[in-house]
Amino acid sequence: MENKITLIIAIVNSGYSEKLMDVAVSKGARGGTIFNATGSAGSKVEVLYGITINPDKEVAMIIVPNAIANKILQAIYEELGPQTEAKAIAFTMPVDEATSNLANQYVKKTEDTKTKKD
């Protein structure tokens, strides 16, 4: 199966996942899955870099068509990145295989969008 969808994983300080999802949806995502996590950086990192690290995190997993993944990453960086209290980090991973209902949703939506533009 050709890779047509991408998984975005974004990590934000606790309390910022709703804003994270608002940003992603505003750029074309349909939704995502949020779960709570705890960062593992200890006091040595705080001393080394001179910053305070909030160990309480929220992680979002967002599956999107390849065509909009970079647009979402850029928006996350600009609106929730290290210069903000959210301190978001985000990255993508290719989705090579997915259940047919999930893969078909995104492929069909992408093809429908292309047809409307033509």
Backbone bond lengths (Angstrom), bond angles and torsions (degrees), N, CA, C in turn:
res aa  C-N    CA-C-N  psi(-1)  N-CA   C-N-CA  omega(-1)  CA-C   N-CA-C  phi
1 M - - - 1.453 - - 1.524 109.81 -
2 E 1.302 116.18 130.83 1.454 121.08 178.67 1.527 109.45 -71.97
3 N 1.309 115.77 138.42 1.466 120.81 -179.80 1.522 109.91 -69.88
4 K 1.333 116.62 114.49 1.463 121.64 178.28 1.517 112.09 -121.95
5 I 1.326 116.35 -8.41 1.455 119.91 179.95 1.525 109.90 -128.24
6 T 1.319 114.45 156.80 1.457 122.52 -175.84 1.519 109.30 -131.08
7 L 1.317 116.34 144.11 1.451 122.27 173.42 1.520 108.06 -98.96
8 I 1.313 116.11 123.03 1.468 121.27 172.88 1.521 106.86 -99.62
9 I 1.312 116.09 128.57 1.460 121.44 173.66 1.525 106.50 -114.72
10 A 1.323 115.49 122.16 1.460 120.89 -179.28 1.524 108.94 -126.50
11 I 1.317 115.80 136.40 1.462 122.43 -179.11 1.527 107.45 -119.51
12 V 1.334 115.56 127.06 1.463 121.34 179.43 1.522 109.84 -130.88
13 N 1.325 115.90 160.40 1.457 119.70 172.95 1.525 108.99 -61.93
14 S 1.304 115.45 150.95 1.459 121.86 -178.89 1.529 110.69 -53.98
15 G 1.332 115.64 134.77 1.446 121.30 179.08 1.517 114.69 100.06
16 Y 1.324 117.52 -4.78 1.459 120.84 -175.84 1.532 113.94 -111.87
17 S 1.324 118.11 4.14 1.463 119.08 -177.10 1.529 112.58 -68.03
18 E 1.316 117.94 -32.43 1.468 119.18 178.75 1.529 110.38 -65.13
19 K 1.329 116.22 -43.88 1.465 119.27 177.17 1.531 110.24 -64.56
20 L 1.308 117.08 -39.59 1.459 121.55 177.23 1.525 110.63 -56.52
21 M 1.332 116.09 -48.00 1.458 119.66 -179.33 1.531 111.24 -67.70
22 D 1.324 118.01 -35.34 1.464 120.25 175.67 1.526 111.00 -59.84
23 V 1.330 116.42 -42.57 1.462 121.20 178.78 1.534 109.93 -64.12
24 A 1.322 117.28 -47.32 1.466 120.74 -178.47 1.528 111.32 -62.63
25 V 1.318 116.85 -44.17 1.471 120.73 -179.52 1.535 110.26 -65.64
26 S 1.324 117.31 -36.50 1.466 119.88 179.43 1.522 111.97 -64.58
27 K 1.319 117.25 -20.24 1.468 122.09 179.60 1.527 112.30 -103.15
28 G 1.345 117.44 7.07 1.454 119.43 172.73 1.510 117.15 118.51
29 A 1.324 118.87 -8.57 1.467 120.05 177.19 1.523 108.87 -68.79
30 R 1.316 116.73 153.21 1.466 120.61 178.99 1.522 112.14 -94.90
31 G 1.303 117.52 -18.95 1.460 122.11 -177.80 1.515 108.75 158.82
32 G 1.312 116.16 -169.29 1.448 120.19 -179.42 1.510 110.36 -169.99
33 T 1.295 115.15 -175.85 1.457 122.23 177.75 1.515 108.24 -117.21
34 I 1.328 116.25 129.40 1.467 122.17 -179.35 1.522 108.49 -111.96
35 F 1.318 116.65 137.29 1.456 119.53 171.19 1.518 109.65 -140.96
36 N 1.322 116.09 155.90 1.465 122.57 -179.56 1.513 110.10 -83.55
37 A 1.315 115.18 147.68 1.460 121.03 179.83 1.523 109.16 -148.01
38 T 1.303 115.46 167.47 1.457 121.61 176.36 1.514 108.32 -125.27
39 G 1.326 116.37 126.85 1.454 120.91 178.11 1.524 110.85 -70.04
40 S 1.321 115.75 152.42 1.464 119.80 -176.25 1.528 113.83 -102.59
41 A 1.333 117.66 -2.92 1.465 119.59 -179.69 1.520 109.37 -66.36
42 G 1.295 115.99 131.87 1.464 121.08 -177.29 1.507 112.75 -101.19
43 S 1.315 115.12 -169.45 1.463 121.05 -177.21 1.526 112.30 -64.77
44 K 1.344 117.99 -26.39 1.470 119.83 178.65 1.523 111.26 -61.86
45 V 1.327 116.63 -38.31 1.460 120.86 178.37 1.521 110.04 -65.86
46 E 1.333 116.63 -40.49 1.463 120.20 179.09 1.525 110.80 -61.82
47 V 1.320 116.98 -41.83 1.461 121.22 179.02 1.528 109.94 -68.11
48 L 1.323 117.50 -44.22 1.462 122.53 -177.48 1.527 111.46 -61.15
49 Y 1.327 116.71 -45.98 1.463 120.65 -176.26 1.528 113.81 -98.10
50 G 1.314 118.06 -7.77 1.459 121.33 178.47 1.523 113.72 68.00
51 I 1.330 116.60 31.36 1.459 120.65 179.69 1.522 109.58 -128.87
52 T 1.311 115.64 157.41 1.459 120.89 175.19 1.521 108.00 -93.89
53 I 1.308 116.07 131.92 1.452 120.88 -178.74 1.515 109.48 -110.94
54 N 1.334 115.49 124.72 1.460 121.69 176.47 1.531 107.46 -83.83
55 P 1.337 118.56 117.48 1.468 119.14 -176.85 1.534 113.70 -74.94
56 D 1.339 118.27 -18.33 1.463 121.04 -179.03 1.519 109.67 -82.37
57 K 1.322 116.46 120.34 1.458 122.42 -175.71 1.520 110.63 -126.39
58 E 1.318 115.30 163.47 1.449 123.00 169.49 1.520 106.51 -128.61
59 V 1.315 115.86 136.83 1.451 121.61 -177.11 1.523 108.52 -116.70
60 A 1.312 116.08 132.44 1.464 121.66 176.95 1.520 108.90 -112.54
61 M 1.313 114.85 135.43 1.463 121.74 172.00 1.522 106.39 -115.14
62 I 1.327 115.78 119.22 1.462 121.53 -173.38 1.532 108.06 -128.86
63 I 1.317 116.96 121.54 1.463 121.11 177.56 1.522 108.03 -99.20
64 V 1.332 115.55 127.46 1.465 121.33 -177.15 1.529 110.20 -139.33
65 P 1.339 116.49 160.65 1.459 118.97 171.57 1.531 109.66 -63.23
66 N 1.318 117.01 147.06 1.467 120.82 179.50 1.526 112.64 -51.61
67 A 1.319 115.92 -36.58 1.463 121.18 -173.62 1.522 113.92 -60.01
68 I 1.333 118.54 -24.59 1.471 119.35 -177.14 1.527 113.93 -112.84
69 A 1.308 117.71 -0.75 1.473 120.79 -175.57 1.525 112.48 -59.45
70 N 1.323 118.23 -47.79 1.471 120.15 -178.06 1.516 112.23 -66.59
71 K 1.333 116.53 -34.70 1.471 120.62 177.81 1.533 110.03 -62.99
72 I 1.324 116.96 -40.08 1.462 120.97 179.00 1.527 110.42 -69.40
73 L 1.326 117.22 -44.42 1.475 119.92 178.14 1.527 111.16 -57.82
74 Q 1.320 116.86 -44.78 1.464 120.84 -179.72 1.526 110.94 -61.64
75 A 1.331 116.80 -42.74 1.471 120.47 180.00 1.527 111.12 -65.70
76 I 1.331 117.36 -39.51 1.469 120.83 177.19 1.523 109.57 -60.89
77 Y 1.335 116.41 -45.96 1.459 120.25 -179.78 1.529 111.05 -61.71
78 E 1.329 116.91 -46.50 1.468 120.61 -176.78 1.524 112.90 -67.37
79 E 1.338 117.24 -39.53 1.462 120.06 -172.90 1.528 114.56 -96.97
80 L 1.340 117.11 -21.71 1.467 119.70 -175.34 1.531 113.07 -134.78
81 G 1.304 116.97 11.92 1.459 121.46 -173.35 1.514 115.11 -70.54
82 P 1.322 116.31 -166.28 1.469 121.54 -173.49 1.524 114.43 -62.34
83 Q 1.313 117.61 -18.32 1.466 121.55 178.93 1.524 111.88 -81.04
84 T 1.335 118.25 -2.43 1.465 122.56 -177.69 1.528 110.57 -115.32
85 E 1.305 116.53 171.23 1.466 121.65 176.77 1.534 111.82 -67.54
86 A 1.320 117.90 -23.89 1.465 121.54 -179.34 1.529 111.26 -68.64
87 K 1.327 116.88 -32.97 1.475 123.82 178.98 1.529 111.90 52.62
88 A 1.327 115.92 45.17 1.465 120.45 -176.67 1.516 112.54 -68.22
89 I 1.324 114.26 142.59 1.457 121.74 164.17 1.527 105.13 -126.61
90 A 1.312 115.82 144.66 1.464 119.29 -177.49 1.518 108.95 -147.83
91 F 1.315 114.94 150.65 1.463 120.91 176.89 1.513 108.31 -153.11
92 T 1.320 115.40 166.81 1.463 120.23 -179.27 1.519 110.86 -118.09
93 M 1.313 113.22 157.90 1.460 121.30 173.96 1.525 107.16 -138.10
94 P 1.324 117.19 137.40 1.460 118.45 177.78 1.526 110.46 -69.56
95 V 1.312 115.77 145.21 1.463 121.40 175.29 1.525 106.14 -106.12
96 D 1.318 115.47 105.81 1.464 120.46 -178.36 1.517 112.47 -82.71
97 E 1.308 116.32 -34.20 1.461 121.79 -178.75 1.514 108.68 -135.48
98 A 1.312 115.86 145.16 1.466 121.59 175.89 1.518 107.13 -154.79
99 T 1.322 116.20 159.63 1.455 118.02 175.90 1.520 107.95 -58.96
100 S 1.295 116.74 147.44 1.460 120.12 -172.22 1.520 112.69 -59.51
101 N 1.334 117.88 -35.56 1.467 118.00 -179.79 1.517 111.89 -64.81
102 L 1.328 118.33 -36.78 1.456 121.70 179.12 1.525 110.22 -71.74
103 A 1.306 117.11 -50.91 1.464 121.10 -178.53 1.525 110.61 -60.01
104 N 1.319 117.38 -43.28 1.465 120.67 -178.35 1.521 112.09 -65.53
105 Q 1.315 118.45 -34.68 1.468 121.43 177.09 1.517 110.92 -56.27
106 Y 1.326 115.68 -49.85 1.450 120.35 -174.67 1.515 111.87 -75.56
107 V 1.319 117.71 -38.29 1.457 120.70 178.63 1.522 109.16 -65.20
108 K 1.329 117.89 -45.69 1.467 121.44 -179.54 1.521 110.80 -62.11
109 K 1.322 117.84 -44.58 1.460 120.70 -179.70 1.526 110.19 -61.67
110 T 1.331 117.50 -42.75 1.461 121.48 179.10 1.522 110.50 -63.27
111 E 1.340 117.54 -43.91 1.461 121.01 179.76 1.519 111.09 -66.32
112 D 1.340 118.14 -38.92 1.459 121.79 177.91 1.527 110.51 -62.85
113 T 1.316 117.04 -40.68 1.456 121.47 179.61 1.519 110.49 -64.70
114 K 1.341 117.59 -42.45 1.459 121.43 178.20 1.524 110.81 -62.79
115 T 1.323 117.44 -40.90 1.464 122.04 -179.31 1.524 110.48 -63.57
116 K 1.325 117.37 -40.93 1.462 121.14 179.78 1.530 111.63 -65.38
117 K 1.337 117.55 -32.02 1.461 121.18 -178.86 1.521 111.38 -74.86
118 D 1.341 117.21 -29.69 1.470 121.53 -176.32 1.505 113.81 -71.18
